[in-house]
Amino acid sequence: MPNYYKTSMVVDNLNNANAIELDNFDKKLDSVFNQYFVDSADSSIERWENDLGIMVNNNYNTEYRRSVILSKIRGQGTVTIKLIENVAESFENGDVSIIENNALYSFTVKFIGTKGIPPNLDDLKNAIEDIKPAHLQMLYEFSYNPWSYVKTLTWQTVQANTWNTLKVRE
């Protein structure tokens, strides 16, 4: 801009207003761009769910809904142990190991990343059920603290907890 605009209040106010509008436009542009990726989508979560045939439930938080969408996307293709593990990993506490038992037409989903039953087990079951071959039975194995672990705790620690909390205590 020419030097004589440097002292103009009118031009200064116009430039400030333009800067605010350009900043708002940039934020809205980023938001629209983020809707194309599951990991950053927020306002388009429902569209992702509809596109993938997932039942929309607004009672769940956005992170949880994203994990269901990611599991559905990862669950497409030929079913392998790695595919089932990838689908499980998209859920909270979904660190699993898959153990095949071909003679019994089954496989076991063993939770190795956490003790106890994950909070979203039913959704994980549904996701795996959607991708696994129909003739295979799916079993689950959870890990808990053994009695030998509880024996090492002080009576004060044991008394302050319930058995349900002790068996999954880290």
C-alpha positions in Angstrom: 0.0 0.0 0.0 1.2 3.5 -0.6 2.8 5.4 2.4 -0.1 7.9 2.8 -2.4 4.9 3.8 -0.2 4.1 6.9 -1.7 6.9 8.9 -5.3 6.4 7.7 -7.7 5.1 10.4 -10.2 4.1 7.8 -7.7 1.9 5.9 -6.4 0.5 9.3 -10.0 -0.5 10.3 -10.6 -2.1 6.9 -7.4 -4.1 7.1 -8.3 -5.3 10.6 -11.8 -6.3 9.5 -10.3 -8.1 6.5 -7.8 -9.9 8.7 -10.5 -11.1 11.0 -12.7 -12.4 8.1 -9.7 -14.1 6.5 -8.9 -15.8 9.8 -12.5 -17.0 10.2 -12.4 -18.3 6.6 -9.2 -20.1 7.2 -10.7 -21.8 10.3 -13.8 -22.8 8.5 -11.7 -24.2 5.6 -9.7 -26.3 8.0 -12.9 -27.6 9.6 -14.3 -28.6 6.2 -11.0 -30.3 5.3 -11.0 -32.2 8.6 -14.4 -33.8 7.8 -12.8 -35.9 5.1 -10.7 -37.8 7.6 -12.3 -40.0 10.3 -9.6 -39.2 12.8 -10.4 -35.5 12.7 -14.1 -35.5 11.7 -16.6 -34.1 14.2 -19.6 -32.6 12.4 -19.7 -35.3 9.7 -19.6 -38.3 12.0 -23.2 -39.1 11.3 -22.6 -39.0 7.5 -19.7 -41.4 8.0 -21.9 -43.7 10.0 -24.7 -43.6 7.4 -22.3 -44.2 4.5 -20.9 -47.3 6.3 -24.3 -48.7 7.4 -23.6 -48.1 11.1 -26.5 -47.3 13.4 -26.3 -43.7 14.4 -26.3 -43.2 18.2 -25.7 -39.7 19.4 -25.5 -40.9 23.0 -21.9 -42.0 22.4 -19.0 -39.5 22.4 -17.2 -38.5 19.2 -14.1 -40.5 20.0 -16.1 -43.7 20.5 -18.1 -43.2 17.3 -14.8 -42.6 15.4 -13.5 -46.0 16.7 -16.6 -47.8 15.4 -16.2 -46.1 12.0 -12.5 -47.0 11.8 -13.2 -50.6 12.7 -15.8 -50.8 10.0 -13.4 -49.4 7.4 -10.5 -51.6 8.6 -12.8 -54.6 8.4 -13.1 -54.6 4.7 -11.2 -57.2 2.6 -10.1 -60.8 3.1 -10.4 -61.9 6.7 -7.1 -62.7 8.2 -5.7 -62.7 11.8 -4.1 -59.3 11.1 -7.4 -57.9 9.9 -9.2 -59.0 13.1 -6.4 -57.5 15.2 -6.6 -54.2 13.3 -10.3 -54.0 13.8 -9.9 -54.7 17.5 -7.1 -52.1 17.9 -9.5 -49.4 16.7 -11.5 -49.8 19.9 -10.5 -48.6 23.4 -8.5 -51.3 25.2 -8.5 -53.4 22.0 -4.9 -54.7 22.1 -5.6 -58.4 21.3 -3.9 -61.6 20.1 -5.9 -64.0 17.9 -5.4 -67.7 18.5 -6.6 -70.0 15.8 -8.1 -73.4 16.4 -8.8 -74.8 13.0 -9.7 -78.3 14.2 -12.7 -76.8 16.2 -13.5 -74.2 13.6 -13.0 -71.4 16.1 -10.6 -68.7 17.1 -10.0 -67.0 20.4 -9.7 -63.2 20.9 -7.3 -62.9 23.8 -7.1 -59.4 25.3 -3.4 -58.7 26.1 -3.3 -54.9 26.6 -5.6 -54.6 29.7 -6.9 -56.7 32.5 -10.6 -57.4 32.8 -13.4 -56.9 30.3 -13.1 -53.8 28.0 -16.0 -51.3 28.4 -17.0 -51.6 24.7 -16.9 -55.4 24.4 -20.4 -55.7 22.8 -19.4 -53.2 20.0 -16.1 -55.1 19.4 -18.0 -58.4 19.2 -20.4 -56.9 16.6 -17.5 -55.5 14.6 -15.7 -58.8 14.5 -18.9 -60.7 13.9 -19.5 -58.6 10.8 -16.2 -59.5 9.2 -15.5 -63.1 10.4 -16.6 -66.1 8.3 -20.0 -67.4 9.4 -18.7 -71.0 10.1 -16.1 -69.9 12.7 -17.0 -69.6 16.4 -15.5 -66.7 18.2 -14.3 -67.1 21.8 -12.9 -64.5 24.2 -10.2 -64.7 26.8 -9.6 -62.1 29.4 -6.7 -61.7 31.9 -7.0 -61.0 35.6 -4.7 -60.8 38.6 -4.0 -64.3 40.0 -4.3 -65.0 43.8 -0.5 -64.9 44.1 -0.7 -61.2 43.2 -3.4 -60.5 45.8 -1.3 -62.3 48.4 1.4 -59.7 48.0 -0.9 -56.8 48.9 -1.2 -55.5 52.4 -4.4 -56.0 54.3 -5.0 -52.2 54.3 -4.9 -52.2 50.4 -7.1 -55.2 50.1 -9.7 -53.8 52.6 -9.9 -50.5 50.7 -10.9 -52.4 47.4 -13.5 -54.8 46.2 -12.6 -58.1 44.5 -13.7 -56.6 41.2 -11.1 -53.9 41.5 -8.4 -56.1 42.9 -8.6 -58.6 40.0 -7.9 -55.9 37.4 -5.6 -53.7 39.5 -2.3 -52.8 37.9 
